[in-house]
Each structure stands twice: as structure tokens, then as C-alpha cells.
Amino acid sequence: MMSEKRVFVTGSTGCIGAHAVGVLLKEGFQVFGFNRKPPTEIPSGYEHLEGDLSDKQSIASALRKSQPTHLLHLGALQTPDCRDYPIRGLEVNVLGTGHLFKACLEMNHSLERFVFASSSAVNGPRHLYGERGVYAEDPLQPFNLYGYWKIAGEGMAQAYHQESGVPTVSLRLATTYGPGRDRGFTAAMTRALKAAAREESFEIPYRGKENYHFSHDVGAGFARAVVDPFAGYGVYNLLGKTLTVDEFLVLIEEEATKIGLDKFEISYADGAEQTPFIYDLNCESTRRAFPKMSQTDIREGIRISLRYFQEKLG
């Protein structure tokens, strides 16, 4: 007998996807992961569906097989890949997202929820916004293709909701750190954590401020957007906290010292420039819409990460 709650997850083997899948399984969902390659470990309740977001036939086939009640769209090329391979990025992040929405409209049943993973890369420089912080409804001004393509995804999500009536959420995240994060420009802080755990040297490629999310919270946050009551269409900033890179590094040093790690050296790379990434993201509307969404204190997230990497990499 098929599970009553069936969620189709693109990008389910990535950093965010792996954490989200764990939460969704605990919530009683049958999870169908849509990826080019299967995960190294397949948990009970999870089924791998092989496919590529740029291949609309594989999307349609996977949806027919899984017959999902919910959909979580995490799959995408990250900023460096979109910069280095722009046509491939367009095929996956824009056309692939379009193929997915169209296939959902053509299913023989309606979804109960669609959640799209967007990004704070849709926003412009911090100086464009006031002291109150950056709200989800504030003007958008991306500084790269990745950000513009996320705007396209949000537009398709809203259009999909208007046509289908399916409750649809676009959830924006900024800088993820912690277990599982290993790709992307802003993975630098996770690489710094790994260097501390290994007692090695590492150079941070940028300076400034970032809006940080602990990796476990990111996966759980997207899972909550799938599971918890919601109606209509909405865009939200994922719960997070803004710190300077210097402040984050101080916390790494303090927490590493507590567990006997003191032979590492983390410094700035020559020519490290101010990060262009947005910060001070306001999350008031997110807390109202999803009151069960969790937020780990950054110091605690760093402590968990250091112990994790110490065990895995030591």
C-alpha cells in the first residue's frame, strides 16, 4: 500500500536535500529523490529516481512513477557553476524549473504543496536597503546570473500557483555552513571549520558580513515549508543570523580551543575583497508563517560542526 504522503525532492542528495529528506522521513513521508546519481546510503522510505532537470522526459516519467502529494525543488547549479558554465546553468536552473512546473500542471492529480528553493542572491547590495533589514518583498537587484535565474524561478512559482491553486512557497537562503556543505563560493566558512578540525591552515577569500544558516536548520526549514499548514503563495527569508566574517572566525577559535584544537591557522587570502552578498535578512514574516521552523544558535552550530568534522576527518 502506497504511503499517503509522498514527496518528490529534486537535489535530494545535496547538502540541503540530505538534511531535508531526514526530516521528511521522520514526518512519515515516502520520499522520492530525483537526481542524476543515487545517494551513497538509501534509508528506509526513500526511493531513488534517476533523471536530469534539463531532461523534461525524465522529469515527467519520474512524476508519473512517484505520484507525489508534495514537491520540494532544491536541485540547481550553484553560483560558481553558473558563472563557469552559463548555458548549462540556464538549462538546469531556468528551463529545468520550467519543465518541472509544467509537468506538475500535467499530472492527473493536484499537489498539496510546492516548495521552491530560492536564494538571497536575488537581492542587491546592502546599501540599497534601510536599517530595518532586508524584507522578502523589497526590490531585487542580483549581481550575477544565478540571482536572475532564481528570480525567474520565483516568477514561475507564483505563476504556477495562480494557474493551479496549489499552495506554493519560495524560500530564500543565504550562506549555509556546517556538515554537508562543501560546494559553492560561500562554503569558505565550512572549509574554515574543517581546517580547524584538522588543525590545518586555511585562507578566507573574502571579508565583510554574511547571513548564516546552520546546515541542519536549512534542511529542516525546507521540510517545515513542505509539511506545515500554508495557503496561497509566499516568498520568505530562511531563518538566519548576520555576523561579520571576523566574528564568525572568533567563534571558531573559541569553540575549537574548548575541545583541544589549537594548532590551526585561519587568515585572509591576499586581495580578499568585501563580499557582495546580502545580509541582515528580516525573518518576521517567516516566523509567522512557519512557527515550528528552527534556528540553531551560531555558537552551537559551530560547536556541532567542529565535533562532526573532527570525527569524520580526524
C-alpha positions, 0 to 999 in steps of 0.5 A: 500500500502506497504511503499517503504522503509522498514527496518528490525532492529534486537535489535530494542528495545535496547538502540541503536535500540530505538534511531535508529528506531526514526530516521528511522521513521522520514526518512519515513521508515516502520520499522520492529523490530525483537526481542524476546519481543515487545517494551513497546510503538509501534509508528506509522510505526513500526511493531513488529516481534517476533523471536530469532537470534539463531532461523534461522526459525524465522529469515527467516519467519520474512524476508519473512513477512517484505520484507525489502529494508534495514537491520540494525543488532544491536541485540547481547549479550553484553560483560558481557553476553558473558563472563557469558554465552559463548555458548549462546553468540556464538549462538546469536552473531556468528551463529545468524549473520550467519543465518541472512546473509544467509537468506538475500542471500535467499530472492527473492529480493536484499537489498539496504543496510546492516548495521552491528553493530560492536564494538571497542572491536575488537581492542587491547590495546592502546599501540599497536597503534601510536599517530595518533589514532586508524584507522578502518583498523589497526590490531585487537587484542580483549581481550575477546570473544565478540571482536572475535565474532564481528570480525567474524561478520565483516568477514561475512559482507564483505563476504556477500557483495562480494557474493551479491553486496549489499552495506554493512557497519560495524560500530564500537562503543565504550562506549555509555552513556546517556538515554537508556543505562543501560546494559553492563560493560561500562554503569558505566558512565550512572549509574554515571549520574543517581546517580547524578540525584538522588543525590545518591552515586555511585562507578566507577569500573574502571579508565583510558580513554574511547571513548564516544558516546552520546546515541542519536548520536549512534542511529542516526549514525546507521540510517545515515549508513542505509539511506545515499548514500554508495557503496561497503563495509566499516568498520568505527569508530562511531563518538566519543570523548576520555576523561579520566574517571576523566574528564568525572566525572568533567563534571558531577559535573559541569553540575549537580551543574548548575541545583541544584544537589549537594548532590551526591557522585561519587568515585572509587570502591576499586581495580578499575583497568585501563580499557582495552578498546580502545580509541582515535578512528580516525573518518576521514574516517567516516566523509567522508563517512557519512557527515550528521552523528552527534556528540553531544558535551560531555558537552551537552550530559551530560547536556541532560542526567542529565535533562532526568534522573532527570525527569524520576527518580526524 
